[in-house]
Amino acid sequence: MGILSGNPQDEPMHYGEVFSTWNYVMTSNKTIADTQMLVNHVGDNDLKKLLNESIEAAQAEVKQVSEILMANGVALPPAAPEPPTVELNDIPVGARFPDADVAATAAAGLATGLVTCSQIMGQSIREDIAMMFGQFHTAKATLGGKFLKLMKDKGWLVPPPLHHHKSEE
């Protein structure tokens, strides 16, 4: 039997796993609060649903990672306070974020989350942590696909220059 080859939950976390998971909880808490604030700015119901789906997924991830940290004696980072809910019409027009910008911000955050999950998976020696972040990665990719479709359907997607090269025969 090799080193660290028992039940992964009985194995200690290494310092990289501790820092990365702790940091993941901290940044996810901030992302949840930011997304809750952005929901106040959104008029499109489809976008609002996707944002709320993002919030619920992030809250579930934070809960799951927090349980691992607490089981390993690691104090949790502070959570950002939940912003107040306001009506869209109470936000002055010049201070509102347009729906297209909110969608792009959320999609960019998911893309960043994909990279973060991949990094944590790559540095993990505990299989349970690597698998958990693999599940988060897959869920983020699926949600990112939903945002991409929504942005295309609504005409919000700003594509990079498109290459229309036809080979010469």
C-alpha positions in Angstrom: 0.0 0.0 0.0 1.5 3.3 -1.0 1.6 6.6 0.8 -1.7 8.4 1.0 -3.5 5.5 -0.6 -6.4 5.1 1.9 -9.6 6.9 2.1 -9.0 10.4 0.6 -11.1 12.0 3.3 -8.8 10.6 6.0 -5.7 12.1 4.2 -4.4 15.5 5.2 -4.7 18.4 2.7 -1.5 19.8 1.5 -0.8 23.6 1.7 -1.7 24.2 -1.9 -5.1 22.5 -1.5 -5.8 24.4 1.7 -5.0 27.8 0.1 -6.8 27.1 -3.1 -10.0 25.8 -1.5 -10.0 28.6 1.0 -9.4 31.2 -1.7 -12.2 29.5 -3.8 -14.7 30.0 -1.0 -13.6 33.6 -0.5 -13.8 34.5 -4.2 -17.1 32.5 -4.6 -18.7 34.4 -1.7 -17.8 37.7 -3.4 -19.0 36.5 -6.8 -22.3 35.5 -5.2 -22.8 38.9 -3.7 -21.8 40.6 -6.9 -24.2 38.5 -8.9 -27.0 39.2 -6.5 -26.4 42.9 -7.0 -26.3 42.5 -10.8 -29.8 40.8 -10.6 -31.1 44.1 -9.5 -30.0 45.7 -12.8 -31.5 43.1 -15.1 -34.8 43.5 -16.9 -34.6 40.4 -19.1 -36.3 37.4 -17.3 -34.2 34.8 -19.1 -31.0 36.4 -18.0 -32.4 36.8 -14.5 -33.1 33.1 -14.3 -29.6 32.2 -15.5 -28.1 34.6 -12.9 -30.2 33.0 -10.1 -29.1 29.6 -11.4 -25.5 30.8 -11.1 -26.0 32.0 -7.6 -27.6 28.8 -6.4 -24.8 26.7 -8.0 -22.1 28.9 -6.4 -23.8 28.7 -3.0 -23.9 24.9 -3.2 -20.2 24.8 -4.2 -19.3 27.1 -1.3 -21.2 24.8 1.1 -19.4 21.7 -0.2 -15.9 23.2 -0.1 -16.6 24.8 3.3 -17.4 21.4 4.8 -14.1 20.0 3.6 -12.2 23.0 5.1 -14.0 22.8 8.4 -13.4 19.0 8.6 -9.7 19.8 8.2 -9.7 22.4 10.9 -9.4 25.4 8.5 -11.2 28.6 9.5 -13.5 29.9 6.7 -13.0 33.2 5.1 -15.6 35.9 5.8 -18.7 36.0 3.5 -19.6 39.1 1.7 -22.9 40.5 2.9 -26.0 40.0 0.7 -26.8 43.2 -1.1 -30.3 44.6 -0.7 -32.9 43.9 -3.4 -34.1 46.9 -5.3 -36.5 47.4 -8.1 -35.0 48.0 -11.6 -36.9 51.2 -12.0 -35.4 52.5 -8.7 -31.9 52.5 -10.3 -31.4 55.7 -12.4 -30.9 54.9 -16.1 -27.4 56.2 -16.2 -26.4 54.1 -13.2 -27.9 50.8 -14.5 -25.8 48.1 -16.1 -27.3 47.0 -19.4 -28.4 43.4 -19.7 -25.8 42.6 -22.4 -23.0 43.8 -20.1 -24.4 41.8 -17.2 -24.5 38.7 -19.3 -20.9 39.3 -20.6 -19.7 39.8 -17.0 -21.3 36.6 -15.8 -20.0 34.6 -18.8 -16.5 36.0 -18.2 -16.7 35.0 -14.5 -17.7 31.5 -15.5 -14.7 31.3 -17.9 -12.4 32.3 -15.0 -14.0 29.7 -12.8 -13.3 27.0 -15.3 -9.6 27.9 -15.2 -9.6 28.0 -11.4 -11.3 24.6 -11.2 -8.7 23.1 -13.6 -5.9 24.6 -11.6 -7.2 23.1 -8.3 -7.8 19.7 -10.0 -4.2 19.7 -11.3 -2.6 20.5 -8.0 -4.7 18.2 -5.8 -3.4 14.9 -4.5 -6.6 14.1 -2.7 -8.9 12.4 -5.2 -12.1 13.7 -3.5 -11.0 17.3 -3.9 -9.9 16.8 -7.5 -13.2 15.1 -8.4 -15.2 17.7 -6.6 -13.6 20.5 -8.7 -14.0 18.3 -11.8 -17.8 18.3 -11.1 -17.7 22.1 -10.6 -15.8 22.5 -13.9 -18.4 20.5 -15.7 -21.3 22.4 -14.2 -19.6 25.8 -15.0 -19.0 24.6 -18.6 -22.7 23.7 -18.9 -23.8 27.0 -17.4 -21.4 28.9 -19.7 -23.0 27.2 -22.7 -26.4 28.4 -21.5 -25.0 32.0 -21.3 -23.5 31.7 -24.8 -26.8 30.6 -26.3 -28.7 33.3 -24.5 -26.3 36.0 -25.6 -26.5 34.7 -29.2 -30.3 34.5 -29.1 -30.6 38.1 -27.6 -28.0 39.6 -30.0 -25.7 40.5 -27.1 -22.7 38.4 -28.2 -19.8 40.5 -29.5 -17.7 38.1 -31.5 -14.1 38.6 -32.3 -13.2 39.2 -36.0 -14.5 36.2 -37.9 -12.2 34.4 -40.4 -13.9 33.6 -43.7 -11.0 32.1 -45.6 -11.9 30.0 -48.5 -9.3 27.7 -49.9 -8.4 28.3 -53.5 -8.8 25.3 -55.8 
